[in-house]
Amino acid sequence: MTKNRENYYHADDLKEFTHIGKFGKELADKFFDYYSAVFADGALTAREKSLIALAVAHTVQCPYCIDAYATDATEKGYTE
């Protein structure tokens, strides 16, 4: 993680998310199973869910979520 904490958000911190299960693999696995199920195609497509998640991220003003879901939405074909 970034040592300088003058600002809340540091894009490099997102890279650390992949290590979320380091101290609790079983719990992390359950979380990712749940997360995958939530964002799977269903009544809404995964693409539609991605856009909704981006809108919610902006509503709650979470810079990490905005970054993650903007990337995800872009990867799913959304543009400005």
Secondary structure, 3 states (H helix, E strand, C coil): CCCCCCCCCCHHHHHHHHHCCCCCHHHHHHHHHHHHHHCCCCCCCHHHHHHHHHHHHHHHCCHHHHHHHHHHHHHCCCCC
